[in-house]
Amino acid sequence: MPSFGIMTAPVHAGYDDIRRVWREADAIPEIEHAWLFDHLLPIAGDPGGPVFEG
């Protein structure tokens, strides 16, 4: 059986926003995992903008 997950980009978003998305995804049985990418700088938008380290 395939495994499905989500990737949330931790750029230009606050911790509460990321947590909200993960909690909503947790309510969907087909989504088995969630993860962040590991870039240290934003890869889109303002390069000086906020980013959470993966």
mmCIF entry with sequence, helices, sheets and N, C-alpha, C, O atoms, coordinates in Angstrom:
data_MODEL
# 
_entry.id   MODEL 
# 
_entity.id                         1 
_entity.type                       polymer 
_entity.pdbx_number_of_molecules   1 
# 
_entity_poly.entity_id                      1 
_entity_poly.type                           'polypeptide(L)' 
_entity_poly.nstd_linkage                   no 
_entity_poly.nstd_monomer                   no 
_entity_poly.pdbx_seq_one_letter_code       MPSFGIMTAPVHAGYDDIRRVWREADAIPEIEHAWLFDHLLPIAGDPGGPVFEG 
_entity_poly.pdbx_seq_one_letter_code_can   MPSFGIMTAPVHAGYDDIRRVWREADAIPEIEHAWLFDHLLPIAGDPGGPVFEG 
_entity_poly.pdbx_strand_id                 A 
# 
loop_
_entity_poly_seq.entity_id 
_entity_poly_seq.num 
_entity_poly_seq.mon_id 
_entity_poly_seq.hetero 
1 1  MET n 
1 2  PRO n 
1 3  SER n 
1 4  PHE n 
1 5  GLY n 
1 6  ILE n 
1 7  MET n 
1 8  THR n 
1 9  ALA n 
1 10 PRO n 
1 11 VAL n 
1 12 HIS n 
1 13 ALA n 
1 14 GLY n 
1 15 TYR n 
1 16 ASP n 
1 17 ASP n 
1 18 ILE n 
1 19 ARG n 
1 20 ARG n 
1 21 VAL n 
1 22 TRP n 
1 23 ARG n 
1 24 GLU n 
1 25 ALA n 
1 26 ASP n 
1 27 ALA n 
1 28 ILE n 
1 29 PRO n 
1 30 GLU n 
1 31 ILE n 
1 32 GLU n 
1 33 HIS n 
1 34 ALA n 
1 35 TRP n 
1 36 LEU n 
1 37 PHE n 
1 38 ASP n 
1 39 HIS n 
1 40 LEU n 
1 41 LEU n 
1 42 PRO n 
1 43 ILE n 
1 44 ALA n 
1 45 GLY n 
1 46 ASP n 
1 47 PRO n 
1 48 GLY n 
1 49 GLY n 
1 50 PRO n 
1 51 VAL n 
1 52 PHE n 
1 53 GLU n 
1 54 GLY n 
# 
_struct_asym.id          A 
_struct_asym.entity_id   1 
# 
_struct_conf.conf_type_id            HELX_P 
_struct_conf.id                      HELX_P1 
_struct_conf.pdbx_PDB_helix_id       AA1 
_struct_conf.beg_label_comp_id       TYR 
_struct_conf.beg_label_asym_id       A 
_struct_conf.beg_label_seq_id        15 
_struct_conf.pdbx_beg_PDB_ins_code   ? 
_struct_conf.end_label_comp_id       ASP 
_struct_conf.end_label_asym_id       A 
_struct_conf.end_label_seq_id        26 
_struct_conf.pdbx_end_PDB_ins_code   ? 
_struct_conf.beg_auth_comp_id        TYR 
_struct_conf.beg_auth_asym_id        A 
_struct_conf.beg_auth_seq_id         15 
_struct_conf.end_auth_comp_id        ASP 
_struct_conf.end_auth_asym_id        A 
_struct_conf.end_auth_seq_id         26 
_struct_conf.pdbx_PDB_helix_class    1 
_struct_conf.details                 ? 
_struct_conf.pdbx_PDB_helix_length   12 
# 
_struct_conf_type.id          HELX_P 
_struct_conf_type.criteria    ? 
_struct_conf_type.reference   ? 
# 
_struct_sheet.id               AA1 
_struct_sheet.type             ? 
_struct_sheet.number_strands   2 
_struct_sheet.details          ? 
# 
_struct_sheet_order.sheet_id     AA1 
_struct_sheet_order.range_id_1   1 
_struct_sheet_order.range_id_2   2 
_struct_sheet_order.offset       ? 
_struct_sheet_order.sense        parallel 
# 
loop_
_struct_sheet_range.sheet_id 
_struct_sheet_range.id 
_struct_sheet_range.beg_label_comp_id 
_struct_sheet_range.beg_label_asym_id 
_struct_sheet_range.beg_label_seq_id 
_struct_sheet_range.pdbx_beg_PDB_ins_code 
_struct_sheet_range.end_label_comp_id 
_struct_sheet_range.end_label_asym_id 
_struct_sheet_range.end_label_seq_id 
_struct_sheet_range.pdbx_end_PDB_ins_code 
_struct_sheet_range.beg_auth_comp_id 
_struct_sheet_range.beg_auth_asym_id 
_struct_sheet_range.beg_auth_seq_id 
_struct_sheet_range.end_auth_comp_id 
_struct_sheet_range.end_auth_asym_id 
_struct_sheet_range.end_auth_seq_id 
AA1 1 PHE A 4  ? THR A 8  ? PHE A 4  THR A 8  
AA1 2 ILE A 31 ? LEU A 36 ? ILE A 31 LEU A 36 
# 
loop_
_atom_site.group_PDB 
_atom_site.id 
_atom_site.type_symbol 
_atom_site.label_atom_id 
_atom_site.label_alt_id 
_atom_site.label_comp_id 
_atom_site.label_asym_id 
_atom_site.label_entity_id 
_atom_site.label_seq_id 
_atom_site.pdbx_PDB_ins_code 
_atom_site.Cartn_x 
_atom_site.Cartn_y 
_atom_site.Cartn_z 
_atom_site.occupancy 
_atom_site.B_iso_or_equiv 
_atom_site.pdbx_formal_charge 
_atom_site.auth_seq_id 
_atom_site.auth_comp_id 
_atom_site.auth_asym_id 
_atom_site.auth_atom_id 
_atom_site.pdbx_PDB_model_num 
ATOM 1   N N  . MET A 1 1  ? 0.844  -1.177 0.000  1.00 0.00 ? 1  MET A N  1 
ATOM 2   C CA . MET A 1 1  ? 0.000  0.000  0.000  1.00 0.00 ? 1  MET A CA 1 
ATOM 3   C C  . MET A 1 1  ? 0.893  1.245  0.000  1.00 0.00 ? 1  MET A C  1 
ATOM 4   O O  . MET A 1 1  ? 1.853  1.305  0.769  1.00 0.00 ? 1  MET A O  1 
ATOM 5   N N  . PRO A 1 2  ? 0.602  2.232  -0.838 1.00 0.00 ? 2  PRO A N  1 
ATOM 6   C CA . PRO A 1 2  ? 1.443  3.436  -0.887 1.00 0.00 ? 2  PRO A CA 1 
ATOM 7   C C  . PRO A 1 2  ? 1.341  4.264  0.392  1.00 0.00 ? 2  PRO A C  1 
ATOM 8   O O  . PRO A 1 2  ? 0.339  4.224  1.106  1.00 0.00 ? 2  PRO A O  1 
ATOM 9   N N  . SER A 1 3  ? 2.387  5.000  0.650  1.00 0.00 ? 3  SER A N  1 
ATOM 10  C CA . SER A 1 3  ? 2.435  5.900  1.787  1.00 0.00 ? 3  SER A CA 1 
ATOM 11  C C  . SER A 1 3  ? 2.374  7.335  1.270  1.00 0.00 ? 3  SER A C  1 
ATOM 12  O O  . SER A 1 3  ? 3.089  7.693  0.334  1.00 0.00 ? 3  SER A O  1 
ATOM 13  N N  . PHE A 1 4  ? 1.523  8.149  1.878  1.00 0.00 ? 4  PHE A N  1 
ATOM 14  C CA . PHE A 1 4  ? 1.381  9.540  1.460  1.00 0.00 ? 4  PHE A CA 1 
ATOM 15  C C  . PHE A 1 4  ? 1.747  10.459 2.602  1.00 0.00 ? 4  PHE A C  1 
ATOM 16  O O  . PHE A 1 4  ? 1.490  10.157 3.768  1.00 0.00 ? 4  PHE A O  1 
ATOM 17  N N  . GLY A 1 5  ? 2.352  11.592 2.257  1.00 0.00 ? 5  GLY A N  1 
ATOM 18  C CA . GLY A 1 5  ? 2.719  12.573 3.253  1.00 0.00 ? 5  GLY A CA 1 
ATOM 19  C C  . GLY A 1 5  ? 2.671  13.963 2.663  1.00 0.00 ? 5  GLY A C  1 
ATOM 20  O O  . GLY A 1 5  ? 2.358  14.147 1.487  1.00 0.00 ? 5  GLY A O  1 
ATOM 21  N N  . ILE A 1 6  ? 2.985  14.935 3.491  1.00 0.00 ? 6  ILE A N  1 
ATOM 22  C CA . ILE A 1 6  ? 3.018  16.327 3.027  1.00 0.00 ? 6  ILE A CA 1 
ATOM 23  C C  . ILE A 1 6  ? 4.377  16.930 3.383  1.00 0.00 ? 6  ILE A C  1 
ATOM 24  O O  . ILE A 1 6  ? 5.013  16.547 4.365  1.00 0.00 ? 6  ILE A O  1 
ATOM 25  N N  . MET A 1 7  ? 4.796  17.880 2.556  1.00 0.00 ? 7  MET A N  1 
ATOM 26  C CA . MET A 1 7  ? 5.993  18.657 2.824  1.00 0.00 ? 7  MET A CA 1 
ATOM 27  C C  . MET A 1 7  ? 5.541  20.091 2.981  1.00 0.00 ? 7  MET A C  1 
ATOM 28  O O  . MET A 1 7  ? 4.884  20.642 2.098  1.00 0.00 ? 7  MET A O  1 
ATOM 29  N N  . THR A 1 8  ? 5.886  20.689 4.088  1.00 0.00 ? 8  THR A N  1 
ATOM 30  C CA . THR A 1 8  ? 5.566  22.097 4.307  1.00 0.00 ? 8  THR A CA 1 
ATOM 31  C C  . THR A 1 8  ? 6.858  22.893 4.217  1.00 0.00 ? 8  THR A C  1 
ATOM 32  O O  . THR A 1 8  ? 7.852  22.564 4.864  1.00 0.00 ? 8  THR A O  1 
ATOM 33  N N  . ALA A 1 9  ? 6.831  23.932 3.417  1.00 0.00 ? 9  ALA A N  1 
ATOM 34  C CA . ALA A 1 9  ? 8.006  24.791 3.269  1.00 0.00 ? 9  ALA A CA 1 
ATOM 35  C C  . ALA A 1 9  ? 8.006  25.796 4.428  1.00 0.00 ? 9  ALA A C  1 
ATOM 36  O O  . ALA A 1 9  ? 7.090  26.612 4.530  1.00 0.00 ? 9  ALA A O  1 
ATOM 37  N N  . PRO A 1 10 ? 9.005  25.749 5.291  1.00 0.00 ? 10 PRO A N  1 
ATOM 38  C CA . PRO A 1 10 ? 9.032  26.608 6.464  1.00 0.00 ? 10 PRO A CA 1 
ATOM 39  C C  . PRO A 1 10 ? 9.576  28.005 6.178  1.00 0.00 ? 10 PRO A C  1 
ATOM 40  O O  . PRO A 1 10 ? 10.415 28.510 6.923  1.00 0.00 ? 10 PRO A O  1 
ATOM 41  N N  . VAL A 1 11 ? 9.101  28.625 5.106  1.00 0.00 ? 11 VAL A N  1 
ATOM 42  C CA . VAL A 1 11 ? 9.550  29.975 4.767  1.00 0.00 ? 11 VAL A CA 1 
ATOM 43  C C  . VAL A 1 11 ? 8.358  30.919 4.713  1.00 0.00 ? 11 VAL A C  1 
ATOM 44  O O  . VAL A 1 11 ? 7.275  30.551 4.258  1.00 0.00 ? 11 VAL A O  1 
ATOM 45  N N  . HIS A 1 12 ? 8.571  32.121 5.179  1.00 0.00 ? 12 HIS A N  1 
ATOM 46  C CA . HIS A 1 12 ? 7.546  33.160 5.147  1.00 0.00 ? 12 HIS A CA 1 
ATOM 47  C C  . HIS A 1 12 ? 6.245  32.691 5.801  1.00 0.00 ? 12 HIS A C  1 
ATOM 48  O O  . HIS A 1 12 ? 5.155  33.084 5.385  1.00 0.00 ? 12 HIS A O  1 
ATOM 49  N N  . ALA A 1 13 ? 6.370  31.859 6.815  1.00 0.00 ? 13 ALA A N  1 
ATOM 50  C CA . ALA A 1 13 ? 5.227  31.359 7.577  1.00 0.00 ? 13 ALA A CA 1 
ATOM 51  C C  . ALA A 1 13 ? 5.647  31.242 9.023  1.00 0.00 ? 13 ALA A C  1 
ATOM 52  O O  . ALA A 1 13 ? 6.806  30.955 9.324  1.00 0.00 ? 13 ALA A O  1 
ATOM 53  N N  . GLY A 1 14 ? 4.716  31.461 9.904  1.00 0.00 ? 14 GLY A N  1 
ATOM 54  C CA . GLY A 1 14 ? 5.013  31.336 11.322 1.00 0.00 ? 14 GLY A CA 1 
ATOM 55  C C  . GLY A 1 14 ? 4.847  29.908 11.812 1.00 0.00 ? 14 GLY A C  1 
ATOM 56  O O  . GLY A 1 14 ? 4.246  29.069 11.140 1.00 0.00 ? 14 GLY A O  1 
ATOM 57  N N  . TYR A 1 15 ? 5.383  29.650 12.978 1.00 0.00 ? 15 TYR A N  1 
ATOM 58  C CA . TYR A 1 15 ? 5.291  28.326 13.578 1.00 0.00 ? 15 TYR A CA 1 
ATOM 59  C C  . TYR A 1 15 ? 3.829  27.902 13.725 1.00 0.00 ? 15 TYR A C  1 
ATOM 60  O O  . TYR A 1 15 ? 3.488  26.754 13.444 1.00 0.00 ? 15 TYR A O  1 
ATOM 61  N N  . ASP A 1 16 ? 2.972  28.815 14.159 1.00 0.00 ? 16 ASP A N  1 
ATOM 62  C CA . ASP A 1 16 ? 1.554  28.488 14.337 1.00 0.00 ? 16 ASP A CA 1 
ATOM 63  C C  . ASP A 1 16 ? 0.900  28.065 13.029 1.00 0.00 ? 16 ASP A C  1 
ATOM 64  O O  . ASP A 1 16 ? 0.048  27.176 13.021 1.00 0.00 ? 16 ASP A O  1 
ATOM 65  N N  . ASP A 1 17 ? 1.290  28.693 11.924 1.00 0.00 ? 17 ASP A N  1 
ATOM 66  C CA . ASP A 1 17 ? 0.740  28.315 10.617 1.00 0.00 ? 17 ASP A CA 1 
ATOM 67  C C  . ASP A 1 17 ? 1.147  26.897 10.232 1.00 0.00 ? 17 ASP A C  1 
ATOM 68  O O  . ASP A 1 17 ? 0.320  26.109 9.774  1.00 0.00 ? 17 ASP A O  1 
ATOM 69  N N  . ILE A 1 18 ? 2.408  26.584 10.418 1.00 0.00 ? 18 ILE A N  1 
ATOM 70  C CA . ILE A 1 18 ? 2.900  25.241 10.084 1.00 0.00 ? 18 ILE A CA 1 
ATOM 71  C C  . ILE A 1 18 ? 2.234  24.198 10.975 1.00 0.00 ? 18 ILE A C  1 
ATOM 72  O O  . ILE A 1 18 ? 1.824  23.138 10.500 1.00 0.00 ? 18 ILE A O  1 
ATOM 73  N N  . ARG A 1 19 ? 2.128  24.498 12.254 1.00 0.00 ? 19 ARG A N  1 
ATOM 74  C CA . ARG A 1 19 ? 1.484  23.569 13.196 1.00 0.00 ? 19 ARG A CA 1 
ATOM 75  C C  . ARG A 1 19 ? 0.021  23.348 12.833 1.00 0.00 ? 19 ARG A C  1 
ATOM 76  O O  . ARG A 1 19 ? -0.475 22.225 12.928 1.00 0.00 ? 19 ARG A O  1 
ATOM 77  N N  . ARG A 1 20 ? -0.679 24.408 12.416 1.00 0.00 ? 20 ARG A N  1 
ATOM 78  C CA . ARG A 1 20 ? -2.084 24.280 12.019 1.00 0.00 ? 20 ARG A CA 1 
ATOM 79  C C  . ARG A 1 20 ? -2.234 23.349 10.820 1.00 0.00 ? 20 ARG A C  1 
ATOM 80  O O  . ARG A 1 20 ? -3.123 22.497 10.802 1.00 0.00 ? 20 ARG A O  1 
ATOM 81  N N  . VAL A 1 21 ? -1.370 23.509 9.822  1.00 0.00 ? 21 VAL A N  1 
ATOM 82  C CA . VAL A 1 21 ? -1.422 22.643 8.642  1.00 0.00 ? 21 VAL A CA 1 
ATOM 83  C C  . VAL A 1 21 ? -1.165 21.195 9.030  1.00 0.00 ? 21 VAL A C  1 
ATOM 84  O O  . VAL A 1 21 ? -1.862 20.297 8.558  1.00 0.00 ? 21 VAL A O  1 
ATOM 85  N N  . TRP A 1 22 ? -0.172 20.954 9.885  1.00 0.00 ? 22 TRP A N  1 
ATOM 86  C CA . TRP A 1 22 ? 0.146  19.580 10.290 1.00 0.00 ? 22 TRP A CA 1 
ATOM 87  C C  . TRP A 1 22 ? -1.001 18.976 11.101 1.00 0.00 ? 22 TRP A C  1 
ATOM 88  O O  . TRP A 1 22 ? -1.306 17.793 10.950 1.00 0.00 ? 22 TRP A O  1 
ATOM 89  N N  . ARG A 1 23 ? -1.635 19.770 11.953 1.00 0.00 ? 23 ARG A N  1 
ATOM 90  C CA . ARG A 1 23 ? -2.768 19.239 12.733 1.00 0.00 ? 23 ARG A CA 1 
ATOM 91  C C  . ARG A 1 23 ? -3.944 18.901 11.828 1.00 0.00 ? 23 ARG A C  1 
ATOM 92  O O  . ARG A 1 23 ? -4.608 17.882 12.019 1.00 0.00 ? 23 ARG A O  1 
ATOM 93  N N  . GLU A 1 24 ? -4.198 19.747 10.850 1.00 0.00 ? 24 GLU A N  1 
ATOM 94  C CA . GLU A 1 24 ? -5.274 19.443 9.896  1.00 0.00 ? 24 GLU A CA 1 
ATOM 95  C C  . GLU A 1 24 ? -4.940 18.181 9.109  1.00 0.00 ? 24 GLU A C  1 
ATOM 96  O O  . GLU A 1 24 ? -5.815 17.347 8.880  1.00 0.00 ? 24 GLU A O  1 
ATOM 97  N N  . ALA A 1 25 ? -3.699 18.033 8.698  1.00 0.00 ? 25 ALA A N  1 
ATOM 98  C CA . ALA A 1 25 ? -3.281 16.841 7.959  1.00 0.00 ? 25 ALA A CA 1 
ATOM 99  C C  . ALA A 1 25 ? -3.370 15.594 8.832  1.00 0.00 ? 25 ALA A C  1 
ATOM 100 O O  . ALA A 1 25 ? -3.654 14.506 8.332  1.00 0.00 ? 25 ALA A O  1 
ATOM 101 N N  . ASP A 1 26 ? -3.131 15.744 10.121 1.00 0.00 ? 26 ASP A N  1 
ATOM 102 C CA . ASP A 1 26 ? -3.183 14.606 11.033 1.00 0.00 ? 26 ASP A CA 1 
ATOM 103 C C  . ASP A 1 26 ? -4.586 14.007 11.113 1.00 0.00 ? 26 ASP A C  1 
ATOM 104 O O  . ASP A 1 26 ? -4.745 12.842 11.477 1.00 0.00 ? 26 ASP A O  1 
ATOM 105 N N  . ALA A 1 27 ? -5.587 14.787 10.779 1.00 0.00 ? 27 ALA A N  1 
ATOM 106 C CA . ALA A 1 27 ? -6.973 14.303 10.807 1.00 0.00 ? 27 ALA A CA 1 
ATOM 107 C C  . ALA A 1 27 ? -7.335 13.513 9.552  1.00 0.00 ? 27 ALA A C  1 
ATOM 108 O O  . ALA A 1 27 ? -8.423 12.942 9.475  1.00 0.00 ? 27 ALA A O  1 
ATOM 109 N N  . ILE A 1 28 ? -6.439 13.475 8.574  1.00 0.00 ? 28 ILE A N  1 
ATOM 110 C CA . ILE A 1 28 ? -6.693 12.753 7.324  1.00 0.00 ? 28 ILE A CA 1 
ATOM 111 C C  . ILE A 1 28 ? -5.932 11.430 7.388  1.00 0.00 ? 28 ILE A C  1 
ATOM 112 O O  . ILE A 1 28 ? -4.702 11.429 7.335  1.00 0.00 ? 28 ILE A O  1 
ATOM 113 N N  . PRO A 1 29 ? -6.637 10.310 7.502  1.00 0.00 ? 29 PRO A N  1 
ATOM 114 C CA . PRO A 1 29 ? -5.964 9.021  7.703  1.00 0.00 ? 29 PRO A CA 1 
ATOM 115 C C  . PRO A 1 29 ? -4.962 8.652  6.607  1.00 0.00 ? 29 PRO A C  1 
ATOM 116 O O  . PRO A 1 29 ? -3.978 7.967  6.885  1.00 0.00 ? 29 PRO A O  1 
ATOM 117 N N  . GLU A 1 30 ? -5.188 9.084  5.397  1.00 0.00 ? 30 GLU A N  1 
ATOM 118 C CA . GLU A 1 30 ? -4.301 8.725  4.286  1.00 0.00 ? 30 GLU A CA 1 
ATOM 119 C C  . GLU A 1 30 ? -2.938 9.408  4.361  1.00 0.00 ? 30 GLU A C  1 
ATOM 120 O O  . GLU A 1 30 ? -1.983 8.951  3.733  1.00 0.00 ? 30 GLU A O  1 
ATOM 121 N N  . ILE A 1 31 ? -2.843 10.489 5.117  1.00 0.00 ? 31 ILE A N  1 
ATOM 122 C CA . ILE A 1 31 ? -1.563 11.195 5.268  1.00 0.00 ? 31 ILE A CA 1 
ATOM 123 C C  . ILE A 1 31 ? -0.833 10.587 6.452  1.00 0.00 ? 31 ILE A C  1 
ATOM 124 O O  . ILE A 1 31 ? -1.271 10.717 7.595  1.00 0.00 ? 31 ILE A O  1 
ATOM 125 N N  . GLU A 1 32 ? 0.280  9.924  6.175  1.00 0.00 ? 32 GLU A N  1 
ATOM 126 C CA . GLU A 1 32 ? 1.005  9.180  7.198  1.00 0.00 ? 32 GLU A CA 1 
ATOM 127 C C  . GLU A 1 32 ? 2.191  9.936  7.781  1.00 0.00 ? 32 GLU A C  1 
ATOM 128 O O  . GLU A 1 32 ? 2.657  9.592  8.868  1.00 0.00 ? 32 GLU A O  1 
ATOM 129 N N  . HIS A 1 33 ? 2.689  10.951 7.091  1.00 0.00 ? 33 HIS A N  1 
ATOM 130 C CA . HIS A 1 33 ? 3.856  11.675 7.596  1.00 0.00 ? 33 HIS A CA 1 
ATOM 131 C C  . HIS A 1 33 ? 3.872  13.100 7.060  1.00 0.00 ? 33 HIS A C  1 
ATOM 132 O O  . HIS A 1 33 ? 3.229  13.420 6.061  1.00 0.00 ? 33 HIS A O  1 
ATOM 133 N N  . ALA A 1 34 ? 4.626  13.943 7.755  1.00 0.00 ? 34 ALA A N  1 
ATOM 134 C CA . ALA A 1 34 ? 4.813  15.335 7.335  1.00 0.00 ? 34 ALA A CA 1 
ATOM 135 C C  . ALA A 1 34 ? 6.268  15.699 7.622  1.00 0.00 ? 34 ALA A C  1 
ATOM 136 O O  . ALA A 1 34 ? 6.874  15.202 8.571  1.00 0.00 ? 34 ALA A O  1 
ATOM 137 N N  . TRP A 1 35 ? 6.811  16.573 6.785  1.00 0.00 ? 35 TRP A N  1 
ATOM 138 C CA . TRP A 1 35 ? 8.209  16.949 6.965  1.00 0.00 ? 35 TRP A CA 1 
ATOM 139 C C  . TRP A 1 35 ? 8.474  18.347 6.424  1.00 0.00 ? 35 TRP A C  1 
ATOM 140 O O  . TRP A 1 35 ? 7.677  18.899 5.666  1.00 0.00 ? 35 TRP A O  1 
ATOM 141 N N  . LEU A 1 36 ? 9.605  18.903 6.826  1.00 0.00 ? 36 LEU A N  1 
ATOM 142 C CA . LEU A 1 36 ? 10.077 20.213 6.369  1.00 0.00 ? 36 LEU A CA 1 
ATOM 143 C C  . LEU A 1 36 ? 11.309 20.001 5.500  1.00 0.00 ? 36 LEU A C  1 
ATOM 144 O O  . LEU A 1 36 ? 12.040 19.028 5.686  1.00 0.00 ? 36 LEU A O  1 
ATOM 145 N N  . PHE A 1 37 ? 11.545 20.906 4.549  1.00 0.00 ? 37 PHE A N  1 
ATOM 146 C CA . PHE A 1 37 ? 12.811 20.821 3.830  1.00 0.00 ? 37 PHE A CA 1 
ATOM 147 C C  . PHE A 1 37 ? 13.918 21.396 4.706  1.00 0.00 ? 37 PHE A C  1 
ATOM 148 O O  . PHE A 1 37 ? 13.636 22.014 5.733  1.00 0.00 ? 37 PHE A O  1 
ATOM 149 N N  . ASP A 1 38 ? 15.158 21.201 4.318  1.00 0.00 ? 38 ASP A N  1 
ATOM 150 C CA . ASP A 1 38 ? 16.280 21.584 5.178  1.00 0.00 ? 38 ASP A CA 1 
ATOM 151 C C  . ASP A 1 38 ? 17.111 22.747 4.650  1.00 0.00 ? 38 ASP A C  1 
ATOM 152 O O  . ASP A 1 38 ? 18.302 22.835 4.947  1.00 0.00 ? 38 ASP A O  1 
ATOM 153 N N  . HIS A 1 39 ? 16.507 23.634 3.880  1.00 0.00 ? 39 HIS A N  1 
ATOM 154 C CA . HIS A 1 39 ? 17.243 24.807 3.399  1.00 0.00 ? 39 HIS A CA 1 
ATOM 155 C C  . HIS A 1 39 ? 17.405 25.815 4.539  1.00 0.00 ? 39 HIS A C  1 
ATOM 156 O O  . HIS A 1 39 ? 16.504 25.975 5.362  1.00 0.00 ? 39 HIS A O  1 
ATOM 157 N N  . LEU A 1 40 ? 18.528 26.476 4.583  1.00 0.00 ? 40 LEU A N  1 
ATOM 158 C CA . LEU A 1 40 ? 18.789 27.442 5.646  1.00 0.00 ? 40 LEU A CA 1 
ATOM 159 C C  . LEU A 1 40 ? 18.373 28.859 5.265  1.00 0.00 ? 40 LEU A C  1 
ATOM 160 O O  . LEU A 1 40 ? 18.319 29.744 6.119  1.00 0.00 ? 40 LEU A O  1 
ATOM 161 N N  . LEU A 1 41 ? 18.079 29.072 3.985  1.00 0.00 ? 41 LEU A N  1 
ATOM 162 C CA . LEU A 1 41 ? 17.613 30.365 3.489  1.00 0.00 ? 41 LEU A CA 1 
ATOM 163 C C  . LEU A 1 41 ? 16.363 30.135 2.663  1.00 0.00 ? 41 LEU A C  1 
ATOM 164 O O  . LEU A 1 41 ? 16.198 29.060 2.086  1.00 0.00 ? 41 LEU A O  1 
ATOM 165 N N  . PRO A 1 42 ? 15.469 31.131 2.592  1.00 0.00 ? 42 PRO A N  1 
ATOM 166 C CA . PRO A 1 42 ? 14.294 30.979 1.742  1.00 0.00 ? 42 PRO A CA 1 
ATOM 167 C C  . PRO A 1 42 ? 14.708 30.705 0.291  1.00 0.00 ? 42 PRO A C  1 
ATOM 168 O O  . PRO A 1 42 ? 15.641 31.329 -0.216 1.00 0.00 ? 42 PRO A O  1 
ATOM 169 N N  . ILE A 1 43 ? 14.025 29.785 -0.366 1.00 0.00 ? 43 ILE A N  1 
ATOM 170 C CA . ILE A 1 43 ? 14.323 29.489 -1.768 1.00 0.00 ? 43 ILE A CA 1 
ATOM 171 C C  . ILE A 1 43 ? 13.351 30.191 -2.700 1.00 0.00 ? 43 ILE A C  1 
ATOM 172 O O  . ILE A 1 43 ? 13.455 30.065 -3.920 1.00 0.00 ? 43 ILE A O  1 
ATOM 173 N N  . ALA A 1 44 ? 12.407 30.929 -2.130 1.00 0.00 ? 44 ALA A N  1 
ATOM 174 C CA . ALA A 1 44 ? 11.442 31.705 -2.924 1.00 0.00 ? 44 ALA A CA 1 
ATOM 175 C C  . ALA A 1 44 ? 11.122 32.978 -2.139 1.00 0.00 ? 44 ALA A C  1 
ATOM 176 O O  . ALA A 1 44 ? 11.213 33.012 -0.912 1.00 0.00 ? 44 ALA A O  1 
ATOM 177 N N  . GLY A 1 45 ? 10.754 34.001 -2.864 1.00 0.00 ? 45 GLY A N  1 
ATOM 178 C CA . GLY A 1 45 ? 10.406 35.261 -2.209 1.00 0.00 ? 45 GLY A CA 1 
ATOM 179 C C  . GLY A 1 45 ? 11.634 35.991 -1.692 1.00 0.00 ? 45 GLY A C  1 
ATOM 180 O O  . GLY A 1 45 ? 12.742 35.811 -2.197 1.00 0.00 ? 45 GLY A O  1 
ATOM 181 N N  . ASP A 1 46 ? 11.422 36.804 -0.696 1.00 0.00 ? 46 ASP A N  1 
ATOM 182 C CA . ASP A 1 46 ? 12.477 37.618 -0.098 1.00 0.00 ? 46 ASP A CA 1 
ATOM 183 C C  . ASP A 1 46 ? 13.558 36.729 0.538  1.00 0.00 ? 46 ASP A C  1 
ATOM 184 O O  . ASP A 1 46 ? 13.265 36.004 1.488  1.00 0.00 ? 46 ASP A O  1 
ATOM 185 N N  . PRO A 1 47 ? 14.799 36.771 0.033  1.00 0.00 ? 47 PRO A N  1 
ATOM 186 C CA . PRO A 1 47 ? 15.850 35.925 0.604  1.00 0.00 ? 47 PRO A CA 1 
ATOM 187 C C  . PRO A 1 47 ? 16.206 36.291 2.041  1.00 0.00 ? 47 PRO A C  1 
ATOM 188 O O  . PRO A 1 47 ? 16.841 35.503 2.742  1.00 0.00 ? 47 PRO A O  1 
ATOM 189 N N  . GLY A 1 48 ? 15.807 37.467 2.479  1.00 0.00 ? 48 GLY A N  1 
ATOM 190 C CA . GLY A 1 48 ? 16.063 37.866 3.870  1.00 0.00 ? 48 GLY A CA 1 
ATOM 191 C C  . GLY A 1 48 ? 14.877 37.594 4.767  1.00 0.00 ? 48 GLY A C  1 
ATOM 192 O O  . GLY A 1 48 ? 14.882 37.981 5.936  1.00 0.00 ? 48 GLY A O  1 
ATOM 193 N N  . GLY A 1 49 ? 13.853 36.929 4.236  1.00 0.00 ? 49 GLY A N  1 
ATOM 194 C CA . GLY A 1 49 ? 12.646 36.649 5.007  1.00 0.00 ? 49 GLY A CA 1 
ATOM 195 C C  . GLY A 1 49 ? 12.849 35.532 6.011  1.00 0.00 ? 49 GLY A C  1 
ATOM 196 O O  . GLY A 1 49 ? 13.896 34.884 6.042  1.00 0.00 ? 49 GLY A O  1 
ATOM 197 N N  . PRO A 1 50 ? 11.838 35.317 6.828  1.00 0.00 ? 50 PRO A N  1 
ATOM 198 C CA . PRO A 1 50 ? 11.947 34.292 7.867  1.00 0.00 ? 50 PRO A CA 1 
ATOM 199 C C  . PRO A 1 50 ? 11.956 32.878 7.284  1.00 0.00 ? 50 PRO A C  1 
ATOM 200 O O  . PRO A 1 50 ? 11.295 32.594 6.285  1.00 0.00 ? 50 PRO A O  1 
ATOM 201 N N  . VAL A 1 51 ? 12.715 32.011 7.929  1.00 0.00 ? 51 VAL A N  1 
ATOM 202 C CA . VAL A 1 51 ? 12.765 30.601 7.551  1.00 0.00 ? 51 VAL A CA 1 
ATOM 203 C C  . VAL A 1 51 ? 13.104 29.792 8.806  1.00 0.00 ? 51 VAL A C  1 
ATOM 204 O O  . VAL A 1 51 ? 13.978 30.175 9.583  1.00 0.00 ? 51 VAL A O  1 
ATOM 205 N N  . PHE A 1 52 ? 12.409 28.682 8.992  1.00 0.00 ? 52 PHE A N  1 
ATOM 206 C CA . PHE A 1 52 ? 12.736 27.757 10.072 1.00 0.00 ? 52 PHE A CA 1 
ATOM 207 C C  . PHE A 1 52 ? 13.672 26.700 9.520  1.00 0.00 ? 52 PHE A C  1 
ATOM 208 O O  . PHE A 1 52 ? 13.426 26.132 8.456  1.00 0.00 ? 52 PHE A O  1 
ATOM 209 N N  . GLU A 1 53 ? 14.728 26.443 10.238 1.00 0.00 ? 53 GLU A N  1 
ATOM 210 C CA . GLU A 1 53 ? 15.671 25.408 9.813  1.00 0.00 ? 53 GLU A CA 1 
ATOM 211 C C  . GLU A 1 53 ? 15.017 24.041 9.930  1.00 0.00 ? 53 GLU A C  1 
ATOM 212 O O  . GLU A 1 53 ? 14.417 23.717 10.955 1.00 0.00 ? 53 GLU A O  1 
ATOM 213 N N  . GLY A 1 54 ? 15.136 23.231 8.860  1.00 0.00 ? 54 GLY A N  1 
ATOM 214 C CA . GLY A 1 54 ? 14.547 21.890 8.867  1.00 0.00 ? 54 GLY A CA 1 
ATOM 215 C C  . GLY A 1 54 ? 15.273 21.001 9.813  1.00 0.00 ? 54 GLY A C  1 
ATOM 216 O O  . GLY A 1 54 ? 14.920 19.830 9.955  1.00 0.00 ? 54 GLY A O  1 
# 
